[in-house]
C-alpha cells in the first residue's frame, strides 16, 4: 500500500468547514505543521486566541476526516492560537487573552536559563514543601520535550477521564500533576514544532480538572523559547522563580531568562542558588564546586529577592531519581529544612497566605 500524501490530507480537510466563517480549513489557511510519515498524520489548526476554546468540534471533525482516508492508522490534531499580524495602518495589539481558571489562585513559574542546574528537582521539592505548609498545590510540567516530574514525584500511568475532553491529574504527596510524561512512553521523542508544543501546553491547562488549588507550580524547560512565551501569554502568572548554580556559565543564561520575564511583565519573585556548596560527609570540609555567591550577587544587582541556597547533596539527587523528594524522605535534614524555609518565604512574596478560617 502506498504511503499517505499531503495532497490526500489537504483534500480531506477541504471538506471540513469552519462554521463561523463558512469556508473550509484549507481555504482559510488554518492547517499548519502538517507532517505525514507513512500511515501517521499530524498537524495543527491555527486560530485567533479568542476562538481557541470553541474550536474543539472543528478539531474533531478534521481528525475524523483525515482518519477516514484509506490507509491512515493514526491522526494527531492540535489547536494552536495566534495573534493576527498587524498591518501598516493598524497598530499591533499587545493584549493577549489569558486562560481563565477561577479555581486556581496563583500560577508560579520555576525557570532557569540553562539545563542541568536542578530546576525540576527544586520545583518538585518546592511544590511538596508548599503542600506541607498547608496549601493546595499542583505541578504543570511544561517541559514537553523532556518531562521529568512524573519520575520526580513517583507517579506513572495515564490520567483518567473526567468527562468530555477533561482528564484528572495524577497525585502523590498531596500534589496534583499533569505532564506530557504521563501521556507518552518514556522512550518516545516528542518531535514537534512550535505550534504543536504551544497547543499541547494549552490543553494541559484547559483540559485538566485541577479542582480548587492555591497554586500551580509550572516547571518550565530551559531557555527562552516557544513554551516560555506561550505560557506568559496564556496564564496570569503571579511571578517566576529563577534557579541557577553559582557558575558563571549558568548565570549568563539566567540573565536572558530574567530579561525575558521582564519584557513579558512577569514579576521575578526571587532566585534560588542550587548546588551552592558541598560538605564532605567524612571530614566536614566545605567546597564551592560551582563557584561562590554568583546567584546572590546577581540578585542584589537586580534588586531581586534571594529565596535561599540549596547545597549539593546526594540525598536530593537520589530522592529525585527515585520519586521521593527529600522534604518527604528526610524531613529533618538540612536540605529539607532549606526547602521548607524557601517555601515559607515564597508564600510571603507571592501572596499565598492561607485564607482565614481554612
Secondary structure as UniProt FT lines:
FT   HELIX           6..13
FT   TURN            14..15
FT   STRAND          17..18
FT   TURN            19..22
FT   STRAND          23..24
FT   TURN            25..29
FT   STRAND          31..37
FT   TURN            38..39
FT   STRAND          40..48
FT   HELIX           49..55
FT   HELIX           56..67
FT   TURN            70..71
FT   STRAND          74..82
FT   TURN            102..103
FT   STRAND          104..111
FT   TURN            115..116
FT   HELIX           119..132
FT   TURN            133..134
FT   STRAND          137..141
FT   HELIX           149..153
FT   STRAND          161..163
FT   TURN            164..165
FT   STRAND          166..167
FT   STRAND          170..172
FT   TURN            173..174
FT   STRAND          175..179
FT   HELIX           180..182
FT   TURN            186..187
FT   HELIX           194..206
FT   STRAND          213..219
FT   HELIX           226..234
FT   STRAND          239..244
FT   HELIX           248..263
FT   TURN            264..265
FT   STRAND          268..273
FT   STRAND          278..279
FT   TURN            281..283
FT   STRAND          286..287
FT   TURN            289..290
FT   HELIX           294..302
FT   STRAND          306..309
FT   HELIX           314..322
FT   HELIX           326..329
FT   TURN            330..332
FT   HELIX           334..349
FT   TURN            350..351
FT   TURN            356..357
//
